[in-house]
Amino acid sequence: MLDGVSLDQLRIFVASADEGSFSAAARRLRRTQSAVSESIANLEAQLAVTLFDRSARYPQLTTQGGVLLADARTVVGAVDCMKARAKGIAGGLEPELAAVIDVFFPIATIADVSHEFRREFPVTPLRLYVEALGATVQPVIDGRASFGLVGSLPTLPDGLLAERITSVEFVMVAAAQHPLAERQGLIPREELARHVQLVLTDRSHLSTGREFGVMSPSTWRLADLFAKHAFLISGFGWGGMPLHAVAKDIAEGRLIELSIEDIPPGGLKLPMSAVYRVDAPPGPAGRWMIDRLKQCSGLNQKIIG
């Protein structure tokens, strides 16, 4: 019976879990509610597992359903990735490759890979945008960029597919002369709230009304990571930075890594993914760039603040 499990059933299962109800899943998938309910019931029969508890007003994932949901996401994601990759290959070589790079991604790695890119695709020029938060995906959504390397926007809009590339270490820092740098032991959040936090702001509207990693009611917002770096060095405020951008400052004593309550020693790891539209995947040049970046094991070096 397991051989009869279809991709369509798995998509309906994932949508039902994401939307929280069969009716909402039906609207998202443009199906009838009865078709969604029947598909879930058939899937449960084939798997011999109850995926949803229907005793309450809205169906709730069972423990077994939660475990199998992860498998379903993996299968659906792999098939979508294969389809997108095949579509890109069949589409022919791009006349120009445009990509968006998250400000947290090591730009030196992009420069190194670009040398190889030029040898592989000598007639395809490269256009790069460097952005943060929603501005990393807006050009992809608009069709101005083939893909984006995204990490600082935790939640992606619908219609985008993400492929994990690497992770970037992210640390909280303040200048050596800043009052927080003199604190011994873990710094509680109430102490952080007494000082100005430097925060990256979004050039797009995709993160409107949401905050990522903001711990102080007193914030100054900058749209440029280099400006934030300069403000931190000057001792104006405290905030988070990718480790590769401040490692030298920490080593030479200009910045101090802060030990903050609820943040593990050594900082946080920000997952970085290549993101593109499901209906407009990268062509051969973009596909090559994404696959080459995955091979850069030296990258492994979330959270804006």
N, C-alpha and C positions, 0 to 999 in steps of 0.2 A: 504493500500500500504506500510505503514511503516514496517509491519511484513515481507515484502519481502526484506528488506535491508539485504545484506549479509556481512559477515566478509571480504570476498574478495574485495567487493566494498570499504569498509572502509580502507583496506590496500592500495588499489590503490589511494584513496583520500589522505591519509597521505603521501604516496610516491610522489604524484604529487606536493603537497604543499612543501615538503622537498626539492625536486629536482628543483623546479621552472619551470618545463615544462613537458608536457605529454610525449615527446620523451625521456627525461632523465629518467622519471619514468618507461617507458617501458623497457629501457635498464637495469635499476636496478632490475626490476621484471621479466626480460626475457620474456616480452610479446611484441606484436606488438603495434605500436602507435595507430592504429585504435581500438584495443581492449581496450586500456586504455581510449581513448576518449569516446568510446561507454559506458564504465562502468561509467565514470563520468557523462555523459549525463543521463543515466538511474537513477543514484543515485539522481541527481538534480530533475528529474521528480517525483521520489518516495517521496522525501522530500518536493517538491514544493518550493524549494529554489535554487537560483543561487549561486553556490559555487565559480565559477571562472568568472572573467571578461575577455573575449577573444578578446577585441577590440584592444589590443596592440599586439606586436610581440610574447610575451610570456604571458601565462595566469596569471592573478593576483587574489589572494584571495579577494573575496568581504568581506565586514564587517560581513555579516551573515556567510560566509564560515569560517572566522577566529574564530567565536564563536563555530561553530559546529566542527571545527578541534580539539579543545581541548577535546570535547566529544568523537570524533573518536579515538583519542590517548588513552583515558582512556579505552575504550572498547577493543581496540586491545591489549593494554598492559595487561589488566586483563586476557584476553584469553591466551596470551602467558605465563603469570605467572602461570595460572592454568595448562597448558600443561606441562610446565617445572617442576612444583611441582609433577605432577602425574608421569612423566617420572623418576624423582629422586626416588620417593617412590617405584616404580616398579623395580628399578635397584638393590635393595638389599643394605645392610649395607656396608659402605666403610671400607676397611682394615686399612686405615689411613686417617685422615682429615687434609688436608693442606689448609691454608688460608693466605691471605695477609692483613695486617693491615696498614692503613694509619697512618703516624707518628702523624697526628693531632688527632687521635681517642684516648680517655683516656684508656691507657693500663691497668689501675687498674680495669676497668670494665671488660675487657677481662679476667683478672686473676680471678675475682669473678665468672663470668659465667663458667669459666673452671672447677671450683670445682663441680658445678652441672653437667657439661658435663661428668666428670669422673664417677660420680655416675650413670648417664643415660647410658653411653657407656663405660663400664670398659675395654673392649678389643680393643677399638679404640684409638690409640695414636694421639696426636695433634701436628702438625708441623706449626709453625707460621713464616711468613716473615714480617718485618716491613720496609715499603718503603714510597716513596712520588712520586707525579705526575704520569708519565707513568709507573713507576716501580711498582705501586700498581696494575696495570691490566696486565702487561706483563706476569707474571707467570700464570694468569688465561687464557690468550690467548694461551700460550704455553702448557697448560694442566698440569702444575706443581702444580697448586692450584685449589681447588674446587670453591672457591669464594674469593672476595676481599672486604674489607670495604674501600670504596673510597670516598674521598672528595676533595682532592687537585688537581685533574685533571678534569676541568669543562666539557670537551667534550670527550665522550666515543667513541671508535672505533665501527664499525658495527659488528653485531653478538653477542653483549652483552646485557643482560637484567639487569636492575637496580631496586632494591626495596628500597624505602626510609626507613632508620633506625631512624635517629635523626638529630640533628644539633649541631654544636660545635661553641661556641663563639670565635671570633678571634679578637685580639687587636693589635694595633701598639704601640711599646714600645721602650724606650731608657734608658740607665743607668742614675742614678740621676746626675752623673757628666758630662753627655753629653750636648753639647750646646743646642740641641733641647729641653731638659728637662726644660730649663730655660725660654722657650718661653711662653708668656701669650696669651690666646685666641687660635683661630684656626690657625694652621700652614699652610700657602699656599704651594702649590706644588713647586713653584720656590725656596722656602727655603729648602724643603726636597732635592731638586736636588743638593744642595751644600754640602751634606754629604753622606758618604758611606752607602748604603743600603745593609743589609745582606739578601741574597736570597737563598732559597733551590734550588739545582740543580737536574736534572733528571738523574737517572742511566740508563734509557731506551732512545730510540730514538723517542718515541711517541709524545713528545711535542717539537720536534726540530723546531726551527724557530718561536716559540710562547712564549710570556711572559705573566705571570699572576701576576698582582699586583705590577709590577716593576714601581717605580715612580722616580727613580734617575738614571742618566746616569753613575754614579759611583757605581758599584756593586761588592761585594765579594760573591762568591758562595760556599756554603757548602752542602755536601750530607747527613749531619747528623743533626737532630734537636737539639740534645744535644750539639753538637759543636756550633751551631748557638746561643743557649742559653748562653753558656760560653762566646762567643764573645760579646754578648749583655751586659752581666753583667760586662765585663771588660771595657765597654764604647767605644769599637772600632767603632761600627756603630749602626744604628737603623733598625728596621724591625718588621714584624708581627709574632705573636706567638698565639697558642691556649691558651685561658684564663686559663684553668685548669693547664697548665704547668708553668704559671708565676704568678698565683694569690698570692702565698706566697711572692714572690719577690716584688710584688706591695705593698702588705700589710705591709711589713717590710722596704719599702723605697729603695730597691736596684734598682728597675726598676720603671719608671714613664710611665703611659699610656699617649700617645700623642693624642691631639685633632687635627685631620687632616681635611683639607678642603675636602668636598664631602663624608666623612665617618661619619655615624651617631654616636651620643654619645653612649658609651657602646660597640662600635666596630661592627663587621659584624657577620653574622651567616653563617657558612659553612655547607651546607647540606651534610650528610653522607649517603651513600647507600651501600647495599650489591649488588655486581656485579658478574655475572657469565655468562658463555656461554650458549646461547639458545639451542645449540645442545648437551650440556653436563652439565645439571643442577646438583646441589648438591644432594647427596643421603640422606637417613634418618638422618644421624648424622649432615651433613651440614645444612639440612633443620631445624633441631631442634635448632642449634646454631643461625641461622638467626632469627627464630621466637622468641627465648629467648631474643636476643638483642633488638628486637622491644619492648619488655615489660619493658625494663630498663628505666622507665620514668625519673629517676634521672640523665640520661645522658644529657638532654638538658641544656646545660650549656650556605669567600670563597675568595680563595684569598690567594695567596702566595706572600710574600714580606718580 
